[in-house]
Amino acid sequence: MSALRRFTDRLRRTSLWQRLALLLFPALLLVTGIELWMTRHDALAAANAAYDRSLLGALKSIDANISTASGGLSVELPYTMFEFFELTASGQVFFRVATSDGLVELGSADLPAPPVEPAMGVPAFYDATYFGEAVRLAAYRRDLDRAPAGSTGRSVLIQVGESTRSRQEFTSRFVRSAALRDGLILAMLLCGTALALAAALRPLSRLAREVQARTPDDLTRIAETDLPAEVRPLVAAV
């Protein structure tokens, strides 16, 4: 309570512009901070949506090259596509192809597993850490062959992952640009408020000069021309 009282007393002794700055500036900073947080959240969601399409494309490309025509499992990896994918991801790309019976295991066998078992035929995206680096992974599980009624057939799990470095760089650039824009808007808003306040207080300054220039025995009515409506009752009372 004592701190609040000191702040209130100090506020009473300040000018109108200082009062407005003390009350308006923290609110503007809070709104700007919330807007930047929302911008970062939206930028990260947009980056994930864009980059996840690349993961999904790599996932489908590997799936299209899986064949069981020979009775076993053959996978022809599209290395050219991986090279282009690495250029897009600005980092290393990881993959894993594994069957449910454990007989086939290709790629990085220690890739982090999905936090929840992916539904059959539905791609799942998730974040994880691999060798101390943040990665974004996509997982896809599908049946390899038809199983008899009441039994479970073989399935294959395909995982593709990439470093999130490029996503983080994109988000950081986007947020920095938004911060510069919001800072400029905040500065323009404060300058505009200061100019508007100075223009609004100009009639009061004129009134003060007029009253100071009067002689002690001058009882002529003070002119209310161009005075704000809030000040006119005070001038009329005087």
C-alpha positions as CSV (number, residue, x, y, z in Angstrom):
1,M,0.0,0.0,0.0
2,S,2.8,2.4,0.8
3,A,4.4,1.9,-2.6
4,L,1.1,2.5,-4.3
5,R,0.5,5.6,-2.2
6,R,4.0,7.0,-3.1
7,F,3.3,6.3,-6.8
8,T,-0.1,8.1,-6.5
9,D,1.4,11.1,-4.7
10,R,4.1,11.3,-7.3
11,L,1.6,11.0,-10.1
12,R,-0.4,14.0,-8.7
13,R,2.7,16.2,-8.8
14,T,3.6,15.4,-12.4
15,S,2.5,17.2,-15.5
16,L,-0.4,16.0,-17.7
17,W,2.1,14.7,-20.3
18,Q,4.1,12.8,-17.6
19,R,0.9,11.3,-16.3
20,L,-0.2,10.2,-19.7
21,A,3.2,8.7,-20.4
22,L,3.3,6.9,-17.0
23,L,-0.2,5.4,-17.6
24,L,0.0,4.8,-21.4
25,F,3.5,3.7,-22.0
26,P,3.4,0.5,-19.8
27,A,0.1,-0.5,-21.4
28,L,1.5,0.0,-24.8
29,L,4.6,-2.1,-23.9
30,L,2.4,-4.9,-22.6
31,V,0.2,-4.9,-25.7
32,T,3.4,-4.9,-27.9
33,G,4.8,-7.8,-25.9
34,I,1.6,-9.9,-26.3
35,E,1.5,-9.1,-30.0
36,L,5.2,-10.2,-30.5
37,W,4.5,-13.5,-28.6
38,M,1.5,-14.1,-30.8
39,T,3.6,-13.2,-33.9
40,R,6.2,-15.7,-32.9
41,H,3.6,-18.4,-32.3
42,D,2.0,-17.8,-35.7
43,A,5.4,-17.7,-37.4
44,L,6.4,-21.0,-35.9
45,A,3.1,-22.6,-36.9
46,A,3.5,-21.2,-40.5
47,A,7.1,-22.5,-40.7
48,N,6.0,-26.0,-39.4
49,A,3.2,-26.0,-42.0
50,A,5.5,-25.2,-44.8
51,Y,8.5,-27.4,-43.8
52,D,6.2,-30.3,-42.9
53,R,5.1,-30.5,-46.5
54,S,8.7,-31.3,-47.4
55,L,8.8,-34.0,-44.8
56,L,5.6,-35.4,-46.1
57,G,6.9,-35.4,-49.6
58,A,10.0,-37.3,-48.6
59,L,7.8,-39.8,-46.6
60,K,5.6,-40.5,-49.6
61,S,8.6,-40.8,-51.9
62,I,10.1,-43.5,-49.7
63,D,6.8,-45.2,-49.4
64,A,6.3,-45.2,-53.2
65,N,9.7,-47.1,-53.5
66,I,8.8,-49.9,-51.1
67,S,8.0,-53.1,-52.8
68,T,7.0,-56.6,-51.6
69,A,6.6,-58.2,-55.1
70,S,9.5,-60.5,-54.6
71,G,8.0,-61.9,-51.4
72,G,10.4,-60.0,-49.2
73,L,10.9,-56.2,-48.8
74,S,12.8,-54.0,-51.1
75,V,13.4,-50.3,-50.7
76,E,14.9,-48.1,-53.3
77,L,15.9,-44.8,-51.6
78,P,15.6,-41.6,-53.6
79,Y,19.0,-40.2,-52.8
80,T,18.6,-37.3,-55.3
81,M,15.5,-36.2,-53.5
82,F,17.3,-36.4,-50.1
83,E,20.1,-34.1,-51.5
84,F,17.6,-31.5,-52.5
85,F,15.8,-32.0,-49.2
86,E,19.0,-31.3,-47.2
87,L,19.5,-28.1,-49.1
88,T,16.0,-27.0,-48.2
89,A,16.4,-28.1,-44.6
90,S,19.8,-26.3,-44.2
91,G,21.0,-29.3,-42.2
92,Q,21.2,-33.1,-42.0
93,V,18.3,-35.3,-42.9
94,F,17.5,-38.6,-41.2
95,F,15.4,-41.5,-42.2
96,R,14.4,-44.9,-40.9
97,V,12.4,-47.8,-42.5
98,A,11.5,-50.7,-40.2
99,T,9.1,-53.6,-40.3
100,S,7.0,-54.6,-37.3
101,D,8.6,-58.1,-37.2
102,G,12.0,-56.6,-36.9
103,L,13.5,-58.3,-39.9
104,V,14.1,-55.1,-41.9
105,E,15.8,-52.0,-40.4
106,L,17.2,-49.3,-42.7
107,G,18.6,-45.9,-41.9
108,S,19.1,-44.5,-38.5
109,A,17.8,-47.2,-36.1
110,D,18.0,-44.9,-33.1
111,L,15.7,-42.2,-34.4
112,P,13.3,-41.1,-31.6
113,A,10.0,-43.0,-31.8
114,P,6.7,-41.1,-32.1
115,P,5.3,-40.2,-28.6
116,V,2.0,-41.9,-29.6
117,E,1.7,-44.9,-31.9
118,P,0.7,-43.4,-35.3
119,A,-2.6,-44.6,-36.8
120,M,-2.4,-46.8,-39.8
121,G,-2.1,-44.8,-43.0
122,V,-2.1,-41.4,-41.2
123,P,1.2,-39.3,-41.2
124,A,2.2,-38.0,-37.7
125,F,4.5,-35.1,-37.0
126,Y,6.4,-34.5,-33.8
127,D,9.4,-32.8,-32.3
128,A,12.3,-34.6,-30.6
129,T,16.0,-34.3,-29.7
130,Y,18.5,-36.4,-31.7
131,F,22.2,-36.3,-30.7
132,G,21.6,-33.1,-28.7
133,E,20.0,-31.3,-31.6
134,A,16.3,-30.4,-32.0
135,V,14.7,-32.2,-34.9
136,R,11.3,-32.4,-36.5
137,L,10.1,-35.8,-37.6
138,A,7.3,-37.3,-39.6
139,A,6.2,-40.9,-39.1
140,Y,4.0,-43.1,-41.3
141,R,2.8,-46.7,-40.7
142,R,1.1,-48.9,-43.3
143,D,0.3,-52.5,-43.9
144,L,2.7,-54.6,-46.0
145,D,0.4,-57.5,-46.8
146,R,-3.1,-58.7,-46.1
147,A,-3.4,-60.7,-42.9
148,P,-5.9,-63.5,-42.4
149,A,-9.0,-62.6,-40.4
150,G,-8.3,-62.4,-36.7
151,S,-4.5,-62.0,-37.1
152,T,-2.2,-59.1,-37.4
153,G,-0.1,-58.7,-40.6
154,R,3.2,-57.1,-41.1
155,S,3.5,-53.3,-41.2
156,V,6.2,-50.9,-42.0
157,L,7.1,-47.7,-40.2
158,I,8.7,-44.9,-42.2
159,Q,10.3,-42.0,-40.4
160,V,11.9,-38.9,-41.9
161,G,13.5,-36.1,-39.8
162,E,15.4,-32.9,-40.3
163,S,17.1,-30.4,-38.1
164,T,14.9,-27.5,-37.0
165,R,17.8,-25.0,-37.6
166,S,16.3,-23.5,-40.7
167,R,12.8,-23.2,-39.1
168,Q,14.3,-21.5,-36.1
169,E,16.2,-19.1,-38.3
170,F,13.1,-18.3,-40.3
171,T,11.1,-17.7,-37.2
172,S,13.8,-15.5,-35.6
173,R,14.1,-13.3,-38.8
174,F,10.3,-13.0,-38.9
175,V,10.1,-12.0,-35.2
176,R,13.0,-9.5,-35.5
177,S,11.2,-7.9,-38.4
178,A,8.0,-7.7,-36.5
179,A,9.8,-6.3,-33.4
180,L,11.4,-3.5,-35.5
181,R,8.0,-2.8,-37.1
182,D,6.2,-2.7,-33.7
183,G,9.0,-0.6,-32.2
184,L,8.7,1.9,-35.1
185,I,4.9,2.0,-34.7
186,L,5.2,2.5,-30.9
187,A,7.7,5.4,-31.4
188,M,5.3,7.0,-34.0
189,L,2.4,6.5,-31.7
190,L,4.2,8.2,-28.8
191,C,5.3,11.1,-31.0
192,G,1.8,11.5,-32.4
193,T,0.4,11.4,-28.9
194,A,2.9,14.1,-27.7
195,L,2.0,16.3,-30.7
196,A,-1.7,15.8,-30.2
197,L,-1.4,16.6,-26.5
198,A,0.7,19.7,-27.2
199,A,-1.9,20.9,-29.6
200,A,-4.7,20.2,-27.2
201,L,-3.0,22.1,-24.3
202,R,-2.1,25.1,-26.4
203,P,-5.4,26.9,-25.5
204,L,-4.6,26.4,-21.8
205,S,-1.1,27.9,-22.3
206,R,-2.7,30.9,-24.0
207,L,-5.1,31.2,-21.1
208,A,-2.3,31.1,-18.6
209,R,-0.4,33.8,-20.4
210,E,-3.5,35.9,-20.6
211,V,-4.2,35.7,-16.9
212,Q,-0.6,36.4,-16.0
213,A,-0.7,39.6,-18.2
214,R,-3.7,41.0,-16.3
215,T,-3.4,43.7,-13.7
216,P,-4.7,42.9,-10.2
217,D,-7.7,45.2,-10.6
218,D,-8.7,43.9,-14.0
219,L,-12.1,42.2,-13.5
220,T,-12.9,41.8,-17.2
221,R,-14.5,38.5,-18.0
222,I,-12.0,35.9,-19.4
223,A,-12.7,35.0,-23.0
224,E,-13.8,31.4,-23.4
225,T,-13.0,31.3,-27.1
226,D,-11.2,28.2,-28.3
227,L,-11.1,26.7,-24.8
228,P,-11.8,23.0,-24.3
229,A,-15.3,22.3,-23.1
230,E,-13.9,20.7,-19.9
231,V,-12.2,23.9,-19.0
232,R,-15.0,26.4,-19.7
233,P,-16.9,25.8,-16.4
234,L,-13.7,26.6,-14.4
235,V,-13.1,29.8,-16.4
236,A,-16.8,30.8,-16.0
237,A,-16.5,30.3,-12.2
238,V,-13.3,32.4,-12.0
